[in-house]
Amino acid sequence: MRAVAINQYGGPDVLELTDLPMPQVADGQVLIAVRAAAVNPADGKWRAGMFEQIAPVPMPHVLGYDVAGTIEAGSGFVEGTRVVAMLNTFTKGGYAEFAAVNASDVATIPDDMSFETAAALPTASLTGVQLVDKAVNAQAGDRILITGALGAVGSVAVWAALERGAHVIAGVREGRADDAKTIGALETAIIGKDWPGEPFDHIIDTVGGPGVAVLAKHLKPGGKFITAATDPIPSDGLPVQPEFFGVSPSGDDLARIVGAVSTGKLAIAIAKTLPLSAAAKAQAIVDAGGTGGKVILTP
Ligand SMILES: NC(=O)c1ccc[n+]([C@@H]2O[C@H](COP(=O)([O-])OP(=O)(O)OC[C@H]3O[C@@H](n4cnc5c(N)ncnc54)[C@H](OP(=O)(O)O)[C@@H]3O)[C@@H](O)[C@H]2O)c1
């Protein structure tokens, strides 16, 4: 099958279009014929070797967590069923014509949802939902600062927190406060600027770095400070230390997200769709940030 793999860590130019054997399908897994795959910020971090010390990858290694396509083989689904899935975060394999995934991590998608829209969902949306439901367990009325609120993960976290009746304060860049109102946030905080309002019950961070620490001074003692970002947050003098949260694949959570998107309650923007052969360009775009939406690859 055609796939884009890395044979060494490095910049986007280490991504190579190549021919690889079909993925092995283990018991309890299905094989998906991939029609669209998302590029996530983490893909470039794996490619650059950021996780080499804690989780070295075997080469050649196919990146990509998020796929949408049709069931090619495996039990529990009729062949040809339209599906979306988040792949195992260590073995990955999304930048390819076929991908193997646990059947329990798959959700079906309706006929009127495009494969590109579906592929944009898994990692970002699952992270957003799980940050709110699992990591923070947001309650009605909780004042929750969500940083990166206009990004893929943050915007879904805002939706999930509003669903629970939380009072959402969107943490965004200077100049983006008006945009934050369009996603339902009740107040806006500027990352890197002091916060003049009431303190936060909890913080969900998707940005990291010193700008978040400026706001985190205003977290109530005993509140939760959860980060999904990899940029270290200087934590000296903060009332609560940040705690890292990692997303897990879940077919059930994904089915809820697909339902919300198909009924128009939730949307994830797509910035660009490129052919699989342009994976290096796609990752360079995502590495640079400021995309305003997901970048999708089509094999
Ligand atoms: N731990 C996990 O399991 C997990 C899962 C998924 C994602 N992540 C991580 O979560 C982070 C966000 O992912 P994403 O997919 O949501 O990315 P994204 O779509 O690019 O969103 C990031 C958002 O944060 C904003 N932002 C970035 N730097 C900023 C700064 N210094 N000040 C203010 N705003 C800033 C961006 O604004 P601009 O667009 O203007 O730059 C954008 O709105 C990434 O680091 C990703 O690797 C972790």
The ligand as an ORCA input file, in Angstrom:
! r2SCAN-3c Opt
* xyz 0 1
  N      -2.080     15.737     25.484
  C      -2.825     15.283     24.484
  O      -3.363     14.164     24.519
  C      -3.050     16.172     23.300
  C      -4.009     15.846     22.339
  C      -4.234     16.741     21.289
  C      -3.475     17.903     21.193
  N      -2.529     18.147     22.126
  C      -1.731     19.374     22.087
  O      -2.604     20.463     22.367
  C      -2.113     21.627     21.712
  C      -3.231     22.265     20.888
  O      -3.601     21.383     19.848
  P      -4.674     21.832     18.765
  O      -4.845     20.687     17.856
  O      -5.852     22.449     19.416
  O      -3.848     22.990     18.006
  P      -4.445     24.240     17.213
  O      -5.676     23.859     16.495
  O      -3.294     24.811     16.465
  O      -4.887     25.250     18.358
  C      -3.981     25.899     19.188
  C      -4.626     27.216     19.609
  O      -3.810     27.846     20.586
  C      -3.500     29.172     20.128
  N      -2.178     29.547     20.583
  C      -1.008     28.930     20.318
  N       0.001     29.554     20.926
  C      -0.532     30.617     21.577
  C      -0.001     31.644     22.397
  N       1.297     31.707     22.679
  N      -0.862     32.555     22.909
  C      -2.167     32.491     22.640
  N      -2.744     31.531     21.870
  C      -1.929     30.606     21.353
  C      -3.563     29.094     18.628
  O      -3.745     30.373     18.077
  P      -3.149     30.675     16.616
  O      -3.928     29.804     15.676
  O      -3.397     32.129     16.469
  O      -1.702     30.283     16.671
  C      -4.778     28.178     18.442
  O      -5.988     28.886     18.573
  C      -0.904     21.168     20.870
  O       0.266     21.404     21.619
  C      -1.137     19.675     20.735
  O       0.064     18.942     20.503
  C      -2.295     17.317     23.173
*
